[in-house]
């Protein structure tokens, strides 16, 4: 389109091409930023799924068992 306008008007298409490149670059930049933000969220989910059971098994369960044992022994 910039070439057709330049041929018709007899002017350089550099400004139109430069503006189109800026628009494309800005759109691509926004798309990449959105994809990176989404990737960060998606990467946290597997880590939580893998580490949460281990955390519960090694910290929460022993504490709860110890508390239950303490309450059962004093009653």
N, CA, C and O atoms as a MOPAC input file, in Angstrom:
PM7 MOZYME 1SCF
protein

 N      0.81900 1    -1.18000 1     0.00000 1
 C      0.00000 1     0.00000 1     0.00000 1
 C      0.86900 1     1.25200 1     0.00000 1
 O      0.56300 1     2.22300 1    -0.69300 1
 N      1.95400 1     1.23300 1     0.77700 1
 C      2.84800 1     2.39100 1     0.80700 1
 C      3.49100 1     2.60100 1    -0.55400 1
 O      3.70900 1     3.73500 1    -0.98000 1
 N      3.79500 1     1.49400 1    -1.23900 1
 C      4.42600 1     1.61000 1    -2.55500 1
 C      3.44900 1     2.21500 1    -3.56400 1
 O      3.83600 1     3.04400 1    -4.38800 1
 N      2.19000 1     1.80000 1    -3.49800 1
 C      1.19300 1     2.31200 1    -4.43600 1
 C      0.96500 1     3.80800 1    -4.19600 1
 O      0.86500 1     4.58900 1    -5.14200 1
 N      0.88400 1     4.19200 1    -2.92400 1
 C      0.69700 1     5.61000 1    -2.60700 1
 C      1.91100 1     6.42300 1    -3.04100 1
 O      1.76600 1     7.55400 1    -3.50400 1
 N      3.09400 1     5.85900 1    -2.89500 1
 C      4.30300 1     6.57000 1    -3.28100 1
 C      4.36900 1     6.73300 1    -4.80100 1
 O      4.75000 1     7.79000 1    -5.30500 1
 N      3.99400 1     5.67300 1    -5.52400 1
 C      3.99800 1     5.78300 1    -6.99300 1
 C      2.96900 1     6.77900 1    -7.48600 1
 O      3.23000 1     7.53200 1    -8.42300 1
 N      1.79300 1     6.78900 1    -6.85800 1
 C      0.72400 1     7.69400 1    -7.27500 1
 C      1.08300 1     9.14800 1    -6.97200 1
 O      0.89300 1    10.02800 1    -7.81100 1
 N      1.60300 1     9.39200 1    -5.76400 1
 C      1.89300 1    10.76700 1    -5.35300 1
 C      3.28600 1    11.20400 1    -5.77600 1
 O      3.56600 1    12.40100 1    -5.84000 1
 N      4.15900 1    10.25200 1    -6.06400 1
 C      5.51500 1    10.61200 1    -6.46000 1
 C      6.39600 1    11.00100 1    -5.28200 1
 O      7.32400 1    11.79400 1    -5.43900 1
 N      6.11600 1    10.45000 1    -4.10200 1
 C      6.92700 1    10.75200 1    -2.92400 1
 C      7.59400 1     9.47700 1    -2.42400 1
 O      7.26000 1     8.37100 1    -2.85100 1
 N      8.51800 1     9.65200 1    -1.53400 1
 C      9.23500 1     8.51100 1    -0.96800 1
 C      8.32800 1     7.74600 1     0.00100 1
 O      7.64300 1     8.36300 1     0.81700 1
 N      8.31400 1     6.40600 1    -0.07700 1
 C      7.47800 1     5.62600 1     0.83400 1
 C      8.14600 1     5.35900 1     2.18900 1
 O      7.59500 1     4.62800 1     3.01200 1
 N      9.30400 1     5.93200 1     2.42300 1
 C     10.07200 1     5.63200 1     3.63300 1
 C      9.27800 1     5.91600 1     4.90600 1
 O      9.29400 1     5.11000 1     5.83500 1
 N      8.59400 1     7.03700 1     4.95800 1
 C      7.85400 1     7.38700 1     6.17600 1
 C      6.71100 1     6.40500 1     6.41600 1
 O      6.47700 1     6.00300 1     7.55600 1
 N      6.00200 1     6.01600 1     5.36700 1
 C      4.90100 1     5.06800 1     5.51200 1
 C      5.40600 1     3.68300 1     5.91600 1
 O      4.81500 1     3.01700 1     6.76700 1
 N      6.49600 1     3.26500 1     5.29900 1
 C      7.07100 1     1.95700 1     5.63200 1
 C      7.61100 1     1.97400 1     7.06200 1
 O      7.45200 1     1.00100 1     7.79900 1
 N      8.24300 1     3.06800 1     7.44900 1
 C      8.77300 1     3.19100 1     8.81000 1
 C      7.64500 1     3.14300 1     9.83500 1
 O      7.78200 1     2.49900 1    10.87600 1
 N      6.53200 1     3.81700 1     9.55400 1
 C      5.37900 1     3.81200 1    10.46500 1
 C      4.76700 1     2.41000 1    10.55100 1
 O      4.39700 1     1.96200 1    11.63500 1
 N      4.66200 1     1.72600 1     9.42400 1
 C      4.12200 1     0.36800 1     9.42800 1
 C      5.03100 1    -0.56800 1    10.22700 1
 O      4.54700 1    -1.43400 1    10.95700 1
 N      6.33200 1    -0.39400 1    10.08900 1
 C      7.27500 1    -1.21500 1    10.86000 1
 C      7.13800 1    -0.93900 1    12.34900 1
 O      7.20700 1    -1.86600 1    13.15700 1
 N      6.94600 1     0.32100 1    12.72400 1
 C      6.74800 1     0.66000 1    14.14100 1
 C      5.49400 1     0.00000 1    14.70200 1
 O      5.50000 1    -0.52600 1    15.81500 1
 N      4.42200 1     0.03500 1    13.92000 1
 C      3.16000 1    -0.57300 1    14.36100 1
 C      3.34200 1    -2.07800 1    14.54300 1
 O      2.90100 1    -2.64300 1    15.54400 1
 N      3.98500 1    -2.72200 1    13.58300 1
 C      4.22000 1    -4.16700 1    13.68600 1
 C      5.12300 1    -4.50400 1    14.86500 1
 O      4.88200 1    -5.47400 1    15.58400 1
 N      6.16100 1    -3.69900 1    15.05600 1
 C      7.10000 1    -3.92700 1    16.16400 1
 C      6.40700 1    -3.77000 1    17.52000 1
 O      6.63000 1    -4.56700 1    18.43100 1
 N      5.57000 1    -2.74500 1    17.64900 1
 C      4.85400 1    -2.53400 1    18.91000 1
 C      3.88600 1    -3.68100 1    19.19700 1
 O      3.79200 1    -4.15600 1    20.32800 1
 N      3.17400 1    -4.11700 1    18.16800 1
 C      2.23600 1    -5.22900 1    18.34600 1
 C      2.95500 1    -6.50700 1    18.73100 1
 O      2.49300 1    -7.23700 1    19.60800 1
 N      4.07000 1    -6.78600 1    18.09400 1
 C      4.83700 1    -7.98900 1    18.40700 1
 C      5.42900 1    -7.91200 1    19.81800 1
 O      5.48400 1    -8.91200 1    20.53400 1
 N      5.86300 1    -6.73100 1    20.19800 1
 C      6.41100 1    -6.54500 1    21.54600 1
 C      5.34900 1    -6.82200 1    22.60700 1
 O      5.62500 1    -7.48600 1    23.60600 1
 N      4.14700 1    -6.31800 1    22.39300 1
 C      3.05400 1    -6.57700 1    23.33800 1
 C      2.70600 1    -8.06000 1    23.38700 1
 O      2.45000 1    -8.60800 1    24.45900 1
 N      2.69800 1    -8.70900 1    22.21800 1
 C      2.38900 1   -10.13300 1    22.16500 1
 C      3.43600 1   -10.95500 1    22.92300 1
 O      3.09500 1   -11.89500 1    23.64100 1
 N      4.69800 1   -10.59600 1    22.75900 1
 C      5.77400 1   -11.32600 1    23.44700 1
 C      5.69300 1   -11.10500 1    24.95200 1
 O      5.87300 1   -12.04900 1    25.72100 1
 N      5.42800 1    -9.88500 1    25.38200 1
 C      5.31000 1    -9.61100 1    26.81200 1
 C      4.15500 1   -10.39200 1    27.43200 1
 O      4.28700 1   -10.92500 1    28.53400 1
 N      3.03500 1   -10.46200 1    26.73600 1
 C      1.88800 1   -11.22900 1    27.22700 1
 C      2.22000 1   -12.70900 1    27.31100 1
 O      1.86200 1   -13.37800 1    28.28100 1
 N      2.90500 1   -13.22000 1    26.29700 1
 C      3.28600 1   -14.64000 1    26.29600 1
 C      4.26100 1   -14.94700 1    27.42900 1
 O      4.16400 1   -16.00300 1    28.05500 1
 N      5.18900 1   -14.04900 1    27.69900 1
 C      6.14000 1   -14.26300 1    28.79100 1
 C      5.44800 1   -14.23700 1    30.15200 1
 O      5.77700 1   -15.03300 1    31.03200 1
 N      4.51000 1   -13.34400 1    30.32400 1
 C      3.77500 1   -13.29700 1    31.58900 1
 C      2.96500 1   -14.57700 1    31.77900 1
 O      2.90200 1   -15.11300 1    32.88500 1
 N      2.36100 1   -15.05700 1    30.72900 1
 C      1.59100 1   -16.30000 1    30.80200 1
 C      2.51200 1   -17.48800 1    31.06900 1
 O      2.16000 1   -18.38900 1    31.83000 1
 N      3.67500 1   -17.49300 1    30.45300 1
 C      4.63000 1   -18.58900 1    30.66600 1
 C      5.07800 1   -18.63800 1    32.12000 1
 O      5.24500 1   -19.71900 1    32.68500 1
 N      5.27400 1   -17.47300 1    32.72600 1
 C      5.65700 1   -17.45100 1    34.13500 1
 C      4.61400 1   -18.10100 1    35.01600 1
 O      4.95100 1   -18.83700 1    35.94400 1
 N      3.36600 1   -17.84100 1    34.73800 1
 C      2.28300 1   -18.45100 1    35.51300 1
 C      2.22600 1   -19.95000 1    35.26100 1
 O      2.06700 1   -20.73700 1    36.19400 1
 N      2.35400 1   -20.33900 1    34.00600 1
 C      2.27500 1   -21.75400 1    33.66600 1
 C      3.45300 1   -22.55000 1    34.21400 1
 O      3.31400 1   -23.74700 1    34.46600 1
 N      4.60500 1   -21.91900 1    34.40200 1
 C      5.75700 1   -22.61700 1    34.96600 1
 C      5.63400 1   -22.80800 1    36.47200 1
 O      6.21600 1   -23.74100 1    37.02500 1
 N      4.89700 1   -21.95000 1    37.12900 1
 C      4.72900 1   -22.07100 1    38.57600 1
 C      3.82600 1   -23.25800 1    38.92300 1
 O      4.02600 1   -23.89700 1    39.95500 1
 N      2.85900 1   -23.55500 1    38.09700 1
 C      1.91700 1   -24.63800 1    38.38300 1
 C      2.60700 1   -25.99700 1    38.54700 1
 O      2.34300 1   -26.67400 1    39.54100 1
 N      3.47400 1   -26.43200 1    37.62900 1
 C      4.13600 1   -27.72200 1    37.84300 1
 C      5.03600 1   -27.73000 1    39.07800 1
 O      5.14200 1   -28.74600 1    39.76400 1
 N      5.67100 1   -26.61700 1    39.35400 1
 C      6.51200 1   -26.55700 1    40.55100 1
 C      5.66600 1   -26.74500 1    41.80500 1
 O      6.06100 1   -27.46300 1    42.72400 1
 N      4.51800 1   -26.10700 1    41.84000 1
 C      3.62300 1   -26.27500 1    42.98400 1
 C      3.10900 1   -27.69600 1    43.09800 1
 O      3.00900 1   -28.24400 1    44.19600 1
 N      2.78600 1   -28.28200 1    41.97200 1
 C      2.27600 1   -29.65800 1    41.98600 1
 C      3.35500 1   -30.63700 1    42.44500 1
 O      3.05300 1   -31.62300 1    43.11700 1
 N      4.60100 1   -30.37300 1    42.08800 1
 C      5.69600 1   -31.28000 1    42.46700 1
 C      6.14000 1   -31.07200 1    43.91900 1
 O      6.35200 1   -32.04400 1    44.64400 1
 N      6.28000 1   -29.83200 1    44.34200 1
 C      6.85200 1   -29.56500 1    45.65200 1
 C      5.84000 1   -29.54300 1    46.78500 1
 O      6.20800 1   -29.80000 1    47.93100 1
 N      4.58900 1   -29.24800 1    46.50500 1
 C      3.59400 1   -29.17600 1    47.57000 1
 C      3.39300 1   -30.51300 1    48.28400 1
 O      3.35200 1   -30.52000 1    49.51400 1
 N      3.26600 1   -31.63700 1    47.58800 1
 C      3.12600 1   -32.90700 1    48.31400 1
 C      4.34800 1   -33.23200 1    49.17100 1
 O      4.21100 1   -33.75000 1    50.27900 1
 N      5.52900 1   -32.93300 1    48.66400 1
 C      6.74300 1   -33.16200 1    49.45500 1
 C      6.78400 1   -32.29000 1    50.69800 1
 O      7.17700 1   -32.74300 1    51.77300 1
 N      6.37900 1   -31.04400 1    50.54600 1
 C      6.34100 1   -30.13600 1    51.69200 1
 C      5.34200 1   -30.62500 1    52.73900 1
 O      5.63200 1   -30.63400 1    53.93600 1
 N      4.18100 1   -31.02500 1    52.27500 1
 C      3.15700 1   -31.50800 1    53.20900 1
 C      3.63000 1   -32.77700 1    53.90400 1
 O      3.44000 1   -32.93200 1    55.11100 1
 N      4.24400 1   -33.68400 1    53.15300 1
 C      4.67400 1   -34.96200 1    53.73100 1
 C      5.82800 1   -34.79700 1    54.71500 1
 O      5.91800 1   -35.55600 1    55.68000 1
 N      6.69700 1   -33.84000 1    54.49800 1
 C      7.87200 1   -33.70900 1    55.36400 1
 C      7.70900 1   -32.69100 1    56.48500 1
 O      8.49900 1   -32.70600 1    57.43000 1
 N      6.73500 1   -31.82200 1    56.42000 1
 C      6.59500 1   -30.79700 1    57.46100 1
 C      5.22700 1   -30.79700 1    58.12900 1
 O      5.14100 1   -30.82400 1    59.35700 1
 N      4.18200 1   -30.76700 1    57.36000 1
 C      2.84800 1   -30.63400 1    57.93800 1
 C      2.41700 1   -31.93000 1    58.61400 1
 O      1.94500 1   -31.90300 1    59.75000 1
 N      2.57100 1   -33.06300 1    57.93400 1
 C      2.12200 1   -34.34400 1    58.48700 1
 C      2.83800 1   -34.67000 1    59.80400 1
 O      2.16200 1   -35.03400 1    60.76700 1
 N      4.17500 1   -34.55900 1    59.89600 1
 C      4.81600 1   -34.85300 1    61.17700 1
 C      4.35100 1   -33.94300 1    62.32500 1
 O      4.20300 1   -34.39500 1    63.46000 1
 N      4.12800 1   -32.68200 1    62.02400 1
 C      3.66500 1   -31.76400 1    63.06700 1
 C      2.27000 1   -32.15200 1    63.52900 1
 O      1.99900 1   -32.18200 1    64.73000 1
 N      1.38500 1   -32.45000 1    62.58900 1
 C      0.02000 1   -32.84600 1    62.95000 1
 C      0.04500 1   -34.15300 1    63.74100 1
 O     -0.66600 1   -34.28000 1    64.73800 1
 N      0.84900 1   -35.12200 1    63.31400 1
 C      0.94600 1   -36.38800 1    64.04100 1
 C      1.48800 1   -36.18400 1    65.45300 1
 O      1.01300 1   -36.80200 1    66.40600 1
 N      2.47700 1   -35.31800 1    65.57700 1
 C      3.03900 1   -35.02500 1    66.90100 1
 C      1.99100 1   -34.35800 1    67.79700 1
 O      1.88500 1   -34.68000 1    68.98100 1
 N      1.23200 1   -33.44600 1    67.23700 1
 C      0.17800 1   -32.80000 1    68.03200 1
 C     -0.90000 1   -33.79500 1    68.43600 1
 O     -1.36500 1   -33.78900 1    69.57600 1
 N     -1.29500 1   -34.64900 1    67.49700 1
 C     -2.29800 1   -35.66100 1    67.82500 1
 C     -1.77500 1   -36.63400 1    68.89100 1
 O     -2.51500 1   -37.02200 1    69.79500 1
 N     -0.52000 1   -37.01800 1    68.78600 1
 C      0.08700 1   -37.90300 1    69.77100 1
 C      0.13000 1   -37.21200 1    71.15700 1
 O     -0.10500 1   -37.84600 1    72.18600 1
 N      0.42800 1   -35.93700 1    71.15500 1
 C      0.46700 1   -35.18800 1    72.41400 1
 C     -0.91500 1   -35.07900 1    73.05000 1
 O     -1.05600 1   -35.23600 1    74.26200 1
 N     -1.92400 1   -34.81200 1    72.24400 1
 C     -3.28000 1   -34.71600 1    72.77800 1
 C     -3.78700 1   -36.07100 1    73.24600 1
 O     -4.47400 1   -36.15100 1    74.26500 1
 N     -3.46100 1   -37.14100 1    72.52100 1
 C     -3.92200 1   -38.48700 1    72.88100 1
 C     -3.23400 1   -38.95300 1    74.15200 1
 O     -3.85000 1   -39.65000 1    74.95900 1
 N     -1.98100 1   -38.58900 1    74.35000 1
 C     -1.22300 1   -39.00800 1    75.54000 1
 C     -1.65500 1   -38.26900 1    76.79200 1
 O     -1.58600 1   -38.82200 1    77.88900 1
 N     -2.10100 1   -37.02700 1    76.64800 1
 C     -2.48500 1   -36.26200 1    77.84600 1
 C     -3.92200 1   -36.50700 1    78.25300 1
 O     -4.32200 1   -36.12500 1    79.35300 1
 N     -4.71600 1   -37.14100 1    77.38400 1
 C     -6.13800 1   -37.32900 1    77.65800 1
 C     -6.41900 1   -38.60900 1    78.27100 1
 O     -7.57600 1   -38.91300 1    78.56200 1

